[in-house]
């Protein structure tokens, strides 16, 4: 798990669209970009930009161990499916 602290800026309009396009281009295959823009573009018009000043990370091991202790074998069944 990770947490970032810093300054945040809300982008809207053309500036947001440009930032969103950069993120998509970094993480998606080129052949999918046009279809994703058609599908998400009409509603994906705001972007939050965080300039991190401090990072924190931690492991979820203690949380998982405590949950397994309480729930036992039911821990894995406690989660809703991804779909």
N, C-alpha and C positions, 0 to 999 in steps of 0.2 A: 504494500500500500504506500501511497505517496501523497504528500500535501505540498502545495506551493503557496507562498505568501508574497504579495507584492502589489504593485499598482495595476489597476484594471481600467480598461477603456471599452465602451460599448460602440461598436461600429454599426452603421446602418447604410442602406442604399448601396450605391456603386462601390463605396469603400469596403463594405461588408462582403459584397459579391466577389470582389477581387481577392480578399483574404480567404474566403471559403474556397474559391477556385484553386488557390495555391495549396491549401491543405489537401483537397481532393487529389490534385495532381501528384502530391507527394506519396499518398497512400493507396491510390487506386491504379489499376492498369489503364493505359491510355484508351483502349477500346470501350471502356465502360463510362468514361466521363460525359459524353454527350447524352447518353440515356439517363444517367443520374441527374444531370442538370435539368432535363425535361421533367423527371419525376419529382425532384426535390426543390428545384429552383423557385417555383412559385411560393413556396412556404419557407424556404431557407434564406431569409433576408436580413438576419441579425447575427452578429459575431462578437464574442467577448474576447478581447486580447489581454492576456495577463503577462506582465513583465516581472518574472520572478526575482525576488530579492533574497528569499530564504527557502530552502527545500528541507523537508523532513520526510523520512521514510521509516517504516516499521514493518514488522512481520505480523501476519494474522494468526500465527501459530497458537499463541496463548488464548485468543478468542475461540479458535476452532476447538482446542482442547477442552475449554470450559463448556462449550456447547455439546460436544460429544459426551462429556461426563454427565451432563443433565439429560440429554436425549438418547444416548446410547446409539443403537443401530438406526433409530429414527432420524438421526441428523441428516443423512443424505436424502431422505424422503420429505424433509421439512421445506425444501425449496420448490417453488413453482417452476414448471418447465419454461424454457426460453421462448417458445413459440407462443 
